[in-house]
Amino acid sequence: MPPLRTALLQSSGHPGDPARNLKALDAAAERAAADGAGLLVTSEMFLTGYAIGDGVHGLAEPADGPSGRAVAEIAAEHGIAVLYGYPERAGQAVHNSARLVGPDGAPLANYRKTHLFGCFENDWFTPGDTPVVQAELGGLTIGIMICYDVEFPENVRAHALAGTDLLLVPTAQMHPFQFVAESLVPVRAFESQMYIAYVNRSGPEGEFDFIGLSCLAGPDGTMRARAGRSEELVIGDADPRLLATSRRINTYLRDRRPGLYGSLG
């Protein structure tokens, strides 16, 4: 099985302007596909911007709304799967969501952030209640989380036990929490034996200063791709052969004793 070449779009785009962000996404998809990528992952809330305050409700759309259909057209035009962050309207609720569409534009999965961070998110979003959302792509089982979710080891371990091979984590990680991108993410990949694509925003936006440092971490704890602090498109391979070898050598998952962990629930 060949590796799934994965492109990470580290960008804050144009906050408050979904039309311009769709154009940026189209350009990134064209470039990523030309470099052989089969998957493009964007940052948290990429379609609208993150620091948009009460604009959240005005810019929120259903999963299959106009922006969702536009992303599907971009994916199909360039023959590349796309994972994008956006505010999702579902009835009276608005969720901080991420949606995966296939290289033919077909919807594959939609995830709603389960762990909300800070006043901004708790004021404007309703948390999701489904911790493990998966889809199949390129011979790998793809899982989805958003930002703060990955900082809870139970969350990532739940994905490992459900068979996730590549965990996609669009994020809006800000100063001074860069240790998450630098240290925590590769440890999560190692301890739960999976690839993690952690894709951040970059630069100042409203009251926040996003630190970039997007990465594709491998199950051996090494960086298969790493961005700097500014806007960037980086590409790395999620290789099922390395995954199989790492899981054979690293026995964390096999050596677990779940009977001892009941108090964690």
Backbone hydrogen bonds, N-H to C=O, Kabsch-Sander energy under -0.5 kcal/mol:
donor,donor_aa,acceptor,acceptor_aa,energy
4,L,238,A,-2.5
5,R,3,P,-0.9
6,T,236,G,-3.5
7,A,39,L,-3.2
8,L,234,V,-3.4
9,L,7,A,-0.6
9,L,41,V,-2.9
10,Q,8,L,-1.1
10,Q,232,E,-2.6
11,S,9,L,-1.0
11,S,200,N,-0.7
16,G,48,T,-4.1
17,D,14,H,-2.1
21,N,17,D,-1.9
22,L,18,P,-2.3
23,K,19,A,-1.5
24,A,20,R,-2.1
25,L,21,N,-2.3
26,D,22,L,-2.3
27,A,23,K,-2.2
28,A,24,A,-2.2
29,A,25,L,-2.7
30,E,26,D,-2.2
31,R,27,A,-2.1
32,A,28,A,-3.0
33,A,29,A,-2.5
34,A,30,E,-1.9
35,D,31,R,-1.3
36,G,33,A,-1.7
37,A,32,A,-2.5
38,G,5,R,-2.5
39,L,5,R,-1.2
40,L,81,A,-2.4
41,V,7,A,-2.7
42,T,83,L,-2.4
44,E,171,T,-1.2
46,F,43,S,-1.4
47,L,85,G,-2.3
48,T,45,M,-0.8
49,G,45,M,-2.6
52,I,50,Y,-2.1
55,G,52,I,-2.7
56,V,53,G,-1.8
57,H,54,D,-0.5
58,G,54,D,-0.6
59,L,55,G,-2.1
60,A,56,V,-1.4
61,E,87,P,-2.0
65,G,62,P,-2.2
69,R,65,G,-2.4
70,A,66,P,-2.0
71,V,67,S,-2.5
72,A,68,G,-2.0
73,E,69,R,-1.9
74,I,70,A,-2.0
75,A,71,V,-2.7
76,A,72,A,-2.3
77,E,73,E,-2.5
78,H,74,I,-1.9
79,G,75,A,-1.2
80,I,75,A,-1.8
81,A,38,G,-2.1
82,V,101,V,-2.0
83,L,40,L,-2.7
84,Y,82,V,-0.5
84,Y,99,R,-2.2
85,G,43,S,-0.8
86,Y,97,S,-2.4
88,E,86,Y,-0.6
88,E,95,H,-2.9
89,R,61,E,-1.9
89,R,87,P,-0.5
90,A,88,E,-0.5
90,A,93,A,-2.8
93,A,90,A,-1.8
95,H,88,E,-2.8
97,S,86,Y,-2.4
97,S,95,H,-0.9
98,A,111,Y,-2.3
99,R,84,Y,-2.4
100,L,109,A,-2.9
101,V,82,V,-2.6
101,V,99,R,-0.5
102,G,106,A,-3.2
105,G,102,G,-2.2
108,L,100,L,-3.0
109,A,100,L,-1.6
111,Y,98,A,-3.0
113,K,96,N,-3.1
116,L,114,T,-0.6
121,E,117,F,-0.9
122,N,118,G,-2.0
123,D,119,C,-2.3
124,W,120,F,-1.5
125,F,121,E,-2.4
126,T,94,V,-2.8
128,G,113,K,-2.9
133,V,131,P,-0.6
135,A,142,I,-2.0
137,L,140,L,-2.5
140,L,137,L,-2.2
142,I,135,A,-3.6
142,I,140,L,-0.7
143,G,166,L,-2.5
144,I,133,V,-1.3
145,M,168,L,-2.5
147,C,170,P,-1.8
149,D,146,I,-2.3
150,V,147,C,-1.9
151,E,148,Y,-1.7
152,F,149,D,-1.5
155,N,152,F,-1.0
156,V,152,F,-1.3
157,R,153,P,-2.5
158,A,154,E,-2.0
159,H,155,N,-1.4
160,A,156,V,-2.2
161,L,157,R,-2.6
162,A,158,A,-1.2
163,G,159,H,-0.5
163,G,160,A,-1.2
164,T,159,H,-2.6
165,D,141,T,-2.9
166,L,141,T,-1.9
167,L,195,Y,-3.2
168,L,143,G,-3.0
168,L,166,L,-0.6
169,V,197,A,-3.3
171,T,199,V,-3.3
175,H,209,D,-2.8
177,F,174,M,-2.4
180,V,177,F,-1.9
182,E,178,Q,-2.4
183,S,179,F,-3.0
184,L,179,F,-1.9
185,V,180,V,-2.6
187,V,183,S,-1.5
188,R,184,L,-2.6
189,A,185,V,-2.3
190,F,186,P,-2.0
191,E,187,V,-3.2
192,S,188,R,-1.7
193,Q,189,A,-0.6
193,Q,190,F,-0.5
194,M,189,A,-1.7
195,Y,165,D,-3.0
196,I,217,A,-2.1
197,A,167,L,-2.8
198,Y,196,I,-0.8
198,Y,215,C,-2.9
199,V,169,V,-1.9
199,V,197,A,-0.6
200,N,198,Y,-0.6
203,G,210,F,-2.2
205,E,208,F,-2.8
208,F,205,E,-2.3
210,F,203,G,-2.3
211,I,173,Q,-1.9
212,G,201,R,-1.5
213,L,228,G,-3.2
215,C,198,Y,-2.4
216,L,225,A,-2.2
217,A,196,I,-2.8
217,A,215,C,-0.6
218,G,222,T,-3.0
221,G,218,G,-2.1
224,R,216,L,-3.3
224,R,222,T,-0.6
225,A,216,L,-1.0
227,A,214,S,-2.9
232,E,10,Q,-2.1
234,V,8,L,-2.0
234,V,232,E,-0.5
236,G,6,T,-2.3
238,A,4,L,-2.0
239,D,237,D,-0.9
243,L,239,D,-2.0
244,A,240,P,-2.3
245,T,241,R,-2.3
246,S,242,L,-2.9
247,R,243,L,-2.4
248,R,244,A,-1.5
249,I,245,T,-2.1
250,N,246,S,-3.2
251,T,249,I,-0.6
255,D,251,T,-2.5
256,R,252,Y,-0.5
256,R,253,L,-0.6
260,L,257,R,-2.5
261,Y,258,P,-1.7
264,L,261,Y,-2.1
265,G,262,G,-1.5
